[in-house]
Amino acid sequence: MVENPHSQNQLLNQYISKLEIRFILIDNGLCPDWSREEHTRMRDCFYLILDGQGKITVNGKEFYPKKGDMVLLPKNSRVSLYSQNETCYNKYWCDFFATINGKSLFDIIDFPYVVHIDNPDYVKSLFNKLSELRLKNDAVSALMIKSILIELLAIFLSFDKRGGCGHILGLFYADNPRLC
């Protein structure tokens, strides 16, 4: 049976229309002797790697992010982090929650953990804008924070080289709750 792409788009739009994003914090800088034993993430997090070397393990998968990489650490993932002083990461990080109907977005859509960004300067500008906006207490800034987080999610997903998640390959079924 051939899936109707129009129906797939309608279903995806229904889920995405219920997306809730809650900004927690943003920061940046060098992380000398950055090391954390395996732990469970309490919230979602993006890193933008500006420079340095290290190892990040997410749910048993090892990654060695480099300059221009974005890293996703989803809530409830098992994570360990390591970077030596001589080659420590210089990075931005942003903690947030992304949910649809109370369920983590990353339990519904299969995101990669690391992607390489072709234009990291633009992504860096988004992190900088988030950093500026977090200090403001007005409705416009709150809306802009949400829009930037959504843009970061979209950018991250658009650089998924696994050949599937940037496009809808499957539907949300009760027995297989993944959109792609």
Short mmCIF file of the C-alpha atoms (twelve columns), coordinates in Angstrom:
data_MODEL
# 
_entry.id   MODEL 
# 
loop_
_atom_site.group_PDB 
_atom_site.id 
_atom_site.type_symbol 
_atom_site.label_atom_id 
_atom_site.label_alt_id 
_atom_site.label_comp_id 
_atom_site.label_asym_id 
_atom_site.label_seq_id 
_atom_site.Cartn_x 
_atom_site.Cartn_y 
_atom_site.Cartn_z 
_atom_site.pdbx_PDB_model_num 
ATOM 1   C CA . MET A 1   0.000  0.000  0.000  1 
ATOM 2   C CA . VAL A 2   1.412  3.385  -1.015 1 
ATOM 3   C CA . GLU A 3   1.384  6.069  1.681  1 
ATOM 4   C CA . ASN A 4   -0.280 9.334  0.708  1 
ATOM 5   C CA . PRO A 5   2.352  12.110 1.107  1 
ATOM 6   C CA . HIS A 6   -0.441 14.623 1.706  1 
ATOM 7   C CA . SER A 7   -1.715 12.542 4.646  1 
ATOM 8   C CA . GLN A 8   1.831  12.231 5.996  1 
ATOM 9   C CA . ASN A 9   2.279  15.999 5.851  1 
ATOM 10  C CA . GLN A 10  -1.072 16.568 7.565  1 
ATOM 11  C CA . LEU A 11  -0.145 14.179 10.359 1 
ATOM 12  C CA . LEU A 12  3.279  15.748 10.817 1 
ATOM 13  C CA . ASN A 13  1.739  19.237 10.847 1 
ATOM 14  C CA . GLN A 14  -0.757 18.126 13.499 1 
ATOM 15  C CA . TYR A 15  2.056  16.951 15.763 1 
ATOM 16  C CA . ILE A 16  4.361  19.891 15.125 1 
ATOM 17  C CA . SER A 17  1.501  22.336 15.771 1 
ATOM 18  C CA . LYS A 18  1.438  20.952 19.320 1 
ATOM 19  C CA . LEU A 19  5.177  21.457 19.845 1 
ATOM 20  C CA . GLU A 20  5.990  23.199 23.099 1 
ATOM 21  C CA . ILE A 21  9.459  24.663 23.602 1 
ATOM 22  C CA . ARG A 22  10.686 25.928 26.960 1 
ATOM 23  C CA . PHE A 23  14.008 27.746 27.159 1 
ATOM 24  C CA . ILE A 24  16.107 27.030 30.272 1 
ATOM 25  C CA . LEU A 25  19.574 28.545 29.852 1 
ATOM 26  C CA . ILE A 26  22.353 29.423 27.446 1 
ATOM 27  C CA . ASP A 27  26.068 29.916 27.987 1 
ATOM 28  C CA . ASN A 28  29.362 29.685 26.153 1 
ATOM 29  C CA . GLY A 29  33.067 29.431 26.731 1 
ATOM 30  C CA . LEU A 30  35.993 27.114 27.253 1 
ATOM 31  C CA . CYS A 31  35.588 24.003 29.338 1 
ATOM 32  C CA . PRO A 32  39.050 23.036 30.644 1 
ATOM 33  C CA . ASP A 33  39.301 19.517 32.066 1 
ATOM 34  C CA . TRP A 34  35.662 19.015 31.131 1 
ATOM 35  C CA . SER A 35  34.684 15.583 32.305 1 
ATOM 36  C CA . ARG A 36  31.415 14.129 33.501 1 
ATOM 37  C CA . GLU A 37  30.797 10.517 34.309 1 
ATOM 38  C CA . GLU A 38  27.805 8.853  32.694 1 
ATOM 39  C CA . HIS A 39  24.616 10.498 33.869 1 
ATOM 40  C CA . THR A 40  21.018 10.908 32.761 1 
ATOM 41  C CA . ARG A 41  20.167 14.233 31.158 1 
ATOM 42  C CA . MET A 42  17.423 16.082 32.996 1 
ATOM 43  C CA . ARG A 43  16.612 18.341 30.015 1 
ATOM 44  C CA . ASP A 44  17.370 18.655 26.314 1 
ATOM 45  C CA . CYS A 45  20.598 20.379 25.304 1 
ATOM 46  C CA . PHE A 46  22.298 21.650 22.157 1 
ATOM 47  C CA . TYR A 47  26.034 22.265 21.885 1 
ATOM 48  C CA . LEU A 48  27.639 24.229 19.084 1 
ATOM 49  C CA . ILE A 49  31.315 23.280 18.975 1 
ATOM 50  C CA . LEU A 50  33.499 26.291 18.131 1 
ATOM 51  C CA . ASP A 51  36.865 24.617 18.641 1 
ATOM 52  C CA . GLY A 52  38.634 21.866 20.540 1 
ATOM 53  C CA . GLN A 53  38.519 18.105 20.851 1 
ATOM 54  C CA . GLY A 54  36.885 15.603 23.125 1 
ATOM 55  C CA . LYS A 55  34.509 12.705 23.349 1 
ATOM 56  C CA . ILE A 56  30.789 12.664 24.016 1 
ATOM 57  C CA . THR A 57  28.967 9.395  24.578 1 
ATOM 58  C CA . VAL A 58  25.186 9.386  24.141 1 
ATOM 59  C CA . ASN A 59  23.231 6.220  24.903 1 
ATOM 60  C CA . GLY A 60  26.351 4.108  24.385 1 
ATOM 61  C CA . LYS A 61  27.369 5.717  21.072 1 
ATOM 62  C CA . GLU A 62  30.719 7.547  21.032 1 
ATOM 63  C CA . PHE A 63  31.181 10.808 19.150 1 
ATOM 64  C CA . TYR A 64  34.185 13.074 18.672 1 
ATOM 65  C CA . PRO A 65  32.603 16.410 17.739 1 
ATOM 66  C CA . LYS A 66  34.746 19.008 16.019 1 
ATOM 67  C CA . LYS A 67  34.505 22.649 15.022 1 
ATOM 68  C CA . GLY A 68  31.208 23.342 13.262 1 
ATOM 69  C CA . ASP A 69  29.365 20.379 14.786 1 
ATOM 70  C CA . MET A 70  26.084 20.651 16.650 1 
ATOM 71  C CA . VAL A 71  25.395 18.060 19.319 1 
ATOM 72  C CA . LEU A 72  21.996 17.078 20.697 1 
ATOM 73  C CA . LEU A 73  21.728 15.593 24.174 1 
ATOM 74  C CA . PRO A 74  18.055 14.668 24.606 1 
ATOM 75  C CA . LYS A 75  16.355 14.567 27.981 1 
ATOM 76  C CA . ASN A 76  16.632 11.116 29.611 1 
ATOM 77  C CA . SER A 77  19.615 10.107 27.469 1 
ATOM 78  C CA . ARG A 78  22.640 8.521  29.155 1 
ATOM 79  C CA . VAL A 79  25.589 10.867 28.563 1 
ATOM 80  C CA . SER A 80  29.278 11.078 29.449 1 
ATOM 81  C CA . LEU A 81  31.530 13.976 28.451 1 
ATOM 82  C CA . TYR A 82  35.293 14.349 28.210 1 
ATOM 83  C CA . SER A 83  37.725 17.000 26.969 1 
ATOM 84  C CA . GLN A 84  41.363 17.531 28.012 1 
ATOM 85  C CA . ASN A 85  42.747 20.875 29.102 1 
ATOM 86  C CA . GLU A 86  45.111 21.290 26.110 1 
ATOM 87  C CA . THR A 87  42.326 20.642 23.589 1 
ATOM 88  C CA . CYS A 88  39.263 21.620 25.602 1 
ATOM 89  C CA . TYR A 89  36.054 22.478 23.840 1 
ATOM 90  C CA . ASN A 90  35.076 26.054 23.221 1 
ATOM 91  C CA . LYS A 91  31.334 25.816 22.756 1 
ATOM 92  C CA . TYR A 92  27.899 27.266 23.179 1 
ATOM 93  C CA . TRP A 93  25.299 25.269 25.047 1 
ATOM 94  C CA . CYS A 94  21.592 25.746 25.409 1 
ATOM 95  C CA . ASP A 95  19.283 23.764 27.687 1 
ATOM 96  C CA . PHE A 96  15.598 23.543 26.840 1 
ATOM 97  C CA . PHE A 97  12.561 21.268 26.831 1 
ATOM 98  C CA . ALA A 98  10.829 20.278 23.578 1 
ATOM 99  C CA . THR A 99  7.586  18.326 23.981 1 
ATOM 100 C CA . ILE A 100 4.523  17.331 22.008 1 
ATOM 101 C CA . ASN A 101 1.483  16.441 24.124 1 
ATOM 102 C CA . GLY A 102 3.784  16.095 27.132 1 
ATOM 103 C CA . LYS A 103 6.119  13.627 25.408 1 
ATOM 104 C CA . SER A 104 9.685  14.516 24.454 1 
ATOM 105 C CA . LEU A 105 10.025 15.575 20.817 1 
ATOM 106 C CA . PHE A 106 13.065 13.289 20.619 1 
ATOM 107 C CA . ASP A 107 10.949 10.279 21.582 1 
ATOM 108 C CA . ILE A 108 8.667  11.043 18.630 1 
ATOM 109 C CA . ILE A 109 11.113 12.138 15.919 1 
ATOM 110 C CA . ASP A 110 14.373 10.261 15.470 1 
ATOM 111 C CA . PHE A 111 17.009 12.986 15.585 1 
ATOM 112 C CA . PRO A 112 20.735 12.300 15.166 1 
ATOM 113 C CA . TYR A 113 23.049 13.167 18.071 1 
ATOM 114 C CA . VAL A 114 25.707 15.026 16.044 1 
ATOM 115 C CA . VAL A 115 25.526 16.898 12.739 1 
ATOM 116 C CA . HIS A 116 28.069 19.035 10.925 1 
ATOM 117 C CA . ILE A 117 26.746 22.525 10.109 1 
ATOM 118 C CA . ASP A 118 27.792 24.070 6.794  1 
ATOM 119 C CA . ASN A 119 27.345 27.622 8.110  1 
ATOM 120 C CA . PRO A 120 28.284 27.574 11.799 1 
ATOM 121 C CA . ASP A 121 28.596 31.383 11.857 1 
ATOM 122 C CA . TYR A 122 24.863 31.725 11.288 1 
ATOM 123 C CA . VAL A 123 24.094 29.188 14.025 1 
ATOM 124 C CA . LYS A 124 26.533 31.008 16.311 1 
ATOM 125 C CA . SER A 125 24.596 34.231 15.626 1 
ATOM 126 C CA . LEU A 126 21.403 32.462 16.764 1 
ATOM 127 C CA . PHE A 127 23.085 31.372 19.997 1 
ATOM 128 C CA . ASN A 128 24.317 34.957 20.495 1 
ATOM 129 C CA . LYS A 129 20.789 36.288 19.945 1 
ATOM 130 C CA . LEU A 130 19.437 33.792 22.503 1 
ATOM 131 C CA . SER A 131 22.057 35.003 24.950 1 
ATOM 132 C CA . GLU A 132 20.946 38.620 24.466 1 
ATOM 133 C CA . LEU A 133 17.222 37.845 24.648 1 
ATOM 134 C CA . ARG A 134 17.422 35.789 27.840 1 
ATOM 135 C CA . LEU A 135 18.074 38.998 29.784 1 
ATOM 136 C CA . LYS A 136 14.860 40.654 28.611 1 
ATOM 137 C CA . ASN A 137 11.432 40.311 30.194 1 
ATOM 138 C CA . ASP A 138 9.028  41.239 27.420 1 
ATOM 139 C CA . ALA A 139 6.637  39.284 25.220 1 
ATOM 140 C CA . VAL A 140 8.524  40.001 21.990 1 
ATOM 141 C CA . SER A 141 11.751 38.580 23.449 1 
ATOM 142 C CA . ALA A 142 9.921  35.507 24.756 1 
ATOM 143 C CA . LEU A 143 8.468  34.864 21.285 1 
ATOM 144 C CA . MET A 144 11.829 35.388 19.638 1 
ATOM 145 C CA . ILE A 145 13.465 32.903 22.031 1 
ATOM 146 C CA . LYS A 146 10.898 30.275 21.047 1 
ATOM 147 C CA . SER A 147 11.313 31.030 17.343 1 
ATOM 148 C CA . ILE A 148 15.112 30.757 17.584 1 
ATOM 149 C CA . LEU A 149 14.871 27.414 19.394 1 
ATOM 150 C CA . ILE A 150 12.524 26.130 16.692 1 
ATOM 151 C CA . GLU A 151 14.934 27.401 14.023 1 
ATOM 152 C CA . LEU A 152 17.840 25.624 15.750 1 
ATOM 153 C CA . LEU A 153 15.807 22.391 15.780 1 
ATOM 154 C CA . ALA A 154 15.017 22.786 12.083 1 
ATOM 155 C CA . ILE A 155 18.627 23.586 11.170 1 
ATOM 156 C CA . PHE A 156 19.864 20.617 13.177 1 
ATOM 157 C CA . LEU A 157 17.418 18.262 11.501 1 
ATOM 158 C CA . SER A 158 18.149 19.671 8.035  1 
ATOM 159 C CA . PHE A 159 21.802 18.585 8.375  1 
ATOM 160 C CA . ASP A 160 20.911 14.979 9.241  1 
ATOM 161 C CA . LYS A 161 22.980 12.997 6.717  1 
ATOM 162 C CA . ARG A 162 21.387 9.651  7.569  1 
ATOM 163 C CA . GLY A 163 19.000 10.133 4.662  1 
ATOM 164 C CA . GLY A 164 15.686 9.973  6.362  1 
ATOM 165 C CA . CYS A 165 14.777 12.332 9.072  1 
ATOM 166 C CA . GLY A 166 14.827 15.498 7.001  1 
ATOM 167 C CA . HIS A 167 11.939 13.892 5.125  1 
ATOM 168 C CA . ILE A 168 8.911  12.038 6.356  1 
ATOM 169 C CA . LEU A 169 9.512  8.324  5.903  1 
ATOM 170 C CA . GLY A 170 6.964  6.876  8.268  1 
ATOM 171 C CA . LEU A 171 3.884  7.819  10.193 1 
ATOM 172 C CA . PHE A 172 3.117  7.894  13.874 1 
ATOM 173 C CA . TYR A 173 1.618  4.569  14.830 1 
ATOM 174 C CA . ALA A 174 0.771  3.417  18.331 1 
ATOM 175 C CA . ASP A 175 3.107  0.429  17.952 1 
ATOM 176 C CA . ASN A 176 5.931  2.519  16.414 1 
ATOM 177 C CA . PRO A 177 5.831  6.059  17.811 1 
ATOM 178 C CA . ARG A 178 8.458  7.584  15.514 1 
ATOM 179 C CA . LEU A 179 7.781  10.099 12.766 1 
ATOM 180 C CA . CYS A 180 10.955 9.224  10.905 1 
# 
